[in-house]
Amino acid sequence: MAARDINVIALVKGGERYVFLYDDESCDQAIEALARHAANPELSFSWYDAAVLGQKVRQNTPRPRRLRFVPRADRPA
């Protein structure tokens, strides 16, 4: 089994600590977990907290490489 990199985002808010672990393939699930925490009225984790951490998840998500168009050398420009 190949080792996978684990991403970590964390928030310390008052006496509570929120730590989320996810790999590159589970970014959508990490964002869903942030939303579940924000929707829980028993937690101090707010929708603002979810938005900020969700942005960090999106920034850390690897993007597919862009293919660059290179004209063929045997065609006139």
N, C-alpha and C positions, 0 to 999 in steps of 0.2 A: 504494500500500500504506500503510495507516494505521500510525502508530507505536503500539507497545504499551509499557506500563510494565513494567519488569523489577524483580522483587523479588530481594533479596540477603540471604542468611543466611550467616554465617561463624563458624568456630571456629578458634582458634589453640590448639594443644595440643602443648606441647613445641616441637620444631622443625618440626612439621607444621602446615600451614594447609589447612583445608577450607572451600571457598567454593562455595555452591550458588546458581545463578541460575535463576529460573523466573518465568513470568507467571501471571496469575490463573487461566488455564484449565488450567494444568499442576500444580496443587497436589498432586494425587494422585500424579503421577509424581515430584514432588520428595520426597514422603514415602517412596515406594518406593526412591528413590536413597539416602536416609538409611539405610533398612533394609539395602540391599545393602552399604553401607560398614560398617555395624555387624557384619554377618555375615562380613566379610573378616578372618580372623585375622592377616593381614599388616599391618593398619592398627591404630593406637592408638585409632581411632574406636570408641567403645563403644555398647552399647545405651542406656545412660544419655544419652550425647551425642545419639543419634538421637531419644530421647524428648523431650529439652529442645528441640532444634531443630524437631522435628515439631510441638510445641506452638506454637512461634513461627509456623510455616507456617499452622497452623489459625487462630491469632489474626489473621493478616493476610489470611485468605481473606474476600473480600467476601460478605456474607450477603444473600440476597434480601430485599427490603423486605417488611415485614409489612403486610398489609392490615388496616385497622381497621374493625370493624363500626360502621356509623352507621345508626341506625334511620331509616326514611323519615318525613318530616315529616307526611305525610298519614295515617299510621296512629296510632290511639290507643295510648298507652304501656301 
